[in-house]
């Protein structure tokens, strides 16, 4: 009986030791898995940081290249097609690290929020599928935003309107300083997120007219009513003639659309010294990858984007804004 008791005790000790070993092995396995996961996460973060830094460098290169093309004539080794620099035209350049894309526009090609061209703004809001009643609210509220009094226009908004919002704020009651203020104006909520304010609006176009030869992609899309054929004809005419005339604008837009817009169009920047440069950087994209993406409309471009606003005074460059983000 004593021997049997010792045997059972020994068996229990061996079983307990086995459980302890199993628990320790599970713990070691868990710690090893966590270590591997941590290493993989750090590698992924480092890789993403490297890619982002490369894309930012490419985008900054696009800004500098656009500024170079704006300030100076290309040097001898660049071919004749390259020498014809077109504002608003999207250029591509490949480097070892990837693709940079950029375009340059004069601010004369945008709607000025302080020098309001009401017919063109109303036409733009109509293009964005804003109902007539809401268009009147936006236009009147924009004018109320800029004036210095608290008197409501028929469909406008003043201090009391903004104070009644869930997140109240105070209207400027003065000259707009930045295009992004447009989305603070009462009634513009349906447009939020559909476009970037500086693609359409500016505060540096005192003429109140739109320069047909320096359109952002969004402005061209608006004037051409999203018609891909018209957009293609615009770029082809740009490449062929450089600066486009009133008659060429009519041919591109069609009689009906041209008649709607013509009173608000001009065909030169005048003395406007303000320019925007928009550049994107995509790491690891070569000519073959770009061609494959263009043939497959489902593939989306994900890139670092840099937007800058600058003033040219001869060879002197004054930067007013620099914005970085994901496209």
N, C-alpha and C positions, 0 to 999 in steps of 0.2 A: 504493500500500500504506500509506503514512503517513497519507494522508487518511482511508482506511477505518478505521485504528486509532483516530484521533481521534474519528471518528463513533461507533464502538462505545463508546469511553470516555465520551463525552457522553451516550449512551443509558443507560449504567450509572449515571451520576451522577443523571440525571433519574429513573430507577427507584428509586434509593435515597432521593432527596428525596421521592418519592411515598409510599414506605413510611413515612418519618419523619412526613409530614403525616398519614397515616392513623392512625398510632400516637398522635400528639398529639391528633387529633380523637376517637379512642376514649377517651383519657385524660380529655379535657375532658368528653365525654359521661358517663363514669363518675362524675366528680366532681360534675357537674350533677345526675345522678340521686341521688347520695348526699345532696347538699344538699337536694333536693326531699323525699327521704324523711325527712331529719332535721327539716325544717320541718313536714312533715305529722305526724310523731311528737310534736313539741313542741306543735303545735296540739291534737292528740288528748289529750295529757297535761293541757294547760291546760283543755280542755273538760271532761274527766273530773273534774279537781280542782274546777272551778266547779260541776258537777252534784253532786258529793259534798258540797261546802260548803253548797249549797242544801238538799240532803236532810237534812243534819245540823241545819241551822237549823230546818227544818220539824219534825223529830223533837223537838228541844229545845222548840219551840213547843208541841208536843203534850204534853210533860211539864208545862210551865207552865200550859197550859189545863186539864189534868187536876187539877193542884194547886189552881187557881182554883176549879174546880167542886167540889172536895173541901172547901175552906175556906169558901167563901162561896156565897150564893144568887145566881143570875144577875141581872143588872140588868134594868131595865124593858123594854128593846127586844127581849129574847129571848123567843120565843114559849112558850106553856104546855108544849108537848111537851118543849122543851129543859130546862125547870125540873125535870123529874123525873129527877134524876141517879141512875143505876143502877150499882152496883159490878159490875165484870166485863163490862159491856156495851161493845161496841166502837163508838166514835163516830168520825165522819169530819168533816173541815172542809177547805174548799178556800180556798187563797190564790192570789195571782197567780203565785207560783212553783211551785205544785203542790198535792199532797194530803198532809194529815197525818191519821194514824189513831192513836187512843190508847184505853187502858182503864185503870181504876184498880181495884185489889182490896185488901181488907184481908187481912193475913197470916193471919187466922183461917180463911180459906178454903183453906188448904193443910195438908198432912201435916207435923207437926213431927217432926224427926229425933231430938230429945232427949226429947220426950214421946211415945214411940212408941205408935201405935195399931196393934197387930199385925194384927187382923182386916182393917182397911182397907188396910194396906200389902200384906198377902197378896192381897187382892182386886185391888189395883192391879197387882201382879206377875202375877197370873193373867190380867188384862185385856191385859197386855203380852206374853202368850203364853210366859211363863216356866214351865218344867216344875216340878211339885211338889217334886222333890228339890232343884232349883236354888233354888227359893223359900226352902226351909229354910236353905240355905247362906247366902243373902243376909241373911235376918233374923238368924240366929245370929251371922254375921260383923259385922253392924251393931251388935249388942249388945256383942260383944267389942271392937269399935272404940271404944266409948264407956266401957267399964268400966276401972278402974284396975289390974287384975291381968293376969297372963299365963296364966290358966286357960282352956282351950278349952271352949266350949260344944260340944254333941254334933256340930253341923255348922259350927262357927265357925272363926275364924282369929285367931291372935295373932301376936306379933312374929316367931316362927320361920317362920311361913307367908309373911310379907311379905319376910323376909330371903332366902328361897329363890327369889323371883321373878327374872326376867332383869334387871329394873331395880328392885332392892330399895329399900324405904323403910320408915319407922317409923310404925306406927299411932299415932293421937292418944292413945288410952287416957285419954280425958276428954271433956268436953262438946264437941259439934260446934259450930264457929263459923260455918261457911258451908255452904249447901246443896250446893255443888259438891263437897264432901268425899264425898258419897254415891258418886260414881264412883271414889273411891279404895278403897272397901270391897271386900274380896275377894268375888268371885262376881258383881259387877255388870257385868262386861265385855259380856255380851250386850245390855245396855241402853244402852251408850255410843253417843252420836250420835243416839238416837231421840227425845230430848227434852232441853230445858234444865232443869237441876235446880231452878231457882227457879220453874218453871212448876208444879211439883208439891209441892216440899218447902220448908220454912222452918225457922228456929230461933227464931221469935218467936210461937209459938202454944201457950202453956202449958196451954190447956184440953185439948189432945189431940183435940178434936172438929173437924169440918169445918163451917164456916159456909156453909150452902146458898145464902145470899143474896150471897155474894161469891166466886164461883168464877172462876178463870182459864179461858180456852178449853180448855186441856188437862185441867183438873180436871173441867169440865163434860162433856167428851168421855168421860172415864173413867166418871163416874157414870152417864151416859146410854148407856154401852156403844157409843159411836160412832154411835148411832141419830140420823140427821139429823132425823127427825120429832120425837123427844123434845127435841132441842136447840132446834128451832124453837118448840116448845110452851113451853119454859122461858123463852125470850126474850119471847114473846108474853105470857106470864103476868107477867113482870117489868114489861113496859110497861103492862099493865093494872092490876096490883095494887101494884107497887112491891116491898114486902117479902113474901116467900112464906112460907106456913105449912107445918106438917108434913103436913097433909092434901093440900095442893096439891103437895107434893113426891111424895107417894104417887101422885097422879093423873098426874103428869108421868113419873115413872120406871117406873110399873107396880108391882103388888103384889110380884112376885118380886124385882125389883131393889131396891125400897125396903126389903124385909125383910132383904136382905143388908147394906144400908148404914145402916139407920135408927139403930142403936145408936151409930154414930159421927158422926151429924149433929146440928148445932145450927142455929138460925135467926137468930142475931144475933152481932155481933162482941164483945159484952160490953164489957170495958174495954180491948180491944186497940188500942194507939196506933200500930201499925206498918202501913204501906201500901206497896204496890208500884205504880209507874206504868210502863207499857210503851207506847212511842210509836214510830211509824214515819213517815218522810218520803219522799215520792216526787216528784221534780221533774218538771214538765211533764205531770202527770196531772190532767185535768179530769173533770167529771161524765160527759161522753160517753165518754171513754177508760175510766173506771171501769166504766160500764155494759157496754161492749163486753167488757171482761175478765171480768166476772162471768157473762156469757152464754157465754163460751168457757173451759171448764175447763182447756184446754191452756196457756193463758197464765199464766205464773208471775209473782208479785210479787217484784220486786227492789228493796229499799229499805234505807236506813240505819235501824237500830233503836237506840233508847236504852232501857235498863232501869235503873230507880232504886229503891232502898229507902230509905224515910224514916220518921221518927217525928214525930207531931204532938203537941205539948203546948200546947193552946189554939191560939193563932195562931202559935206558934213552930214552925219546921220544922228538924229535925235530919236531915241526909243521912248515910246509912251506906254506900251503894254507888251507883256510877254506872258503867254499862257501855255501851260503844258498839261497834257492829259491823254486819255486813250480815245482813239477814234472809233 
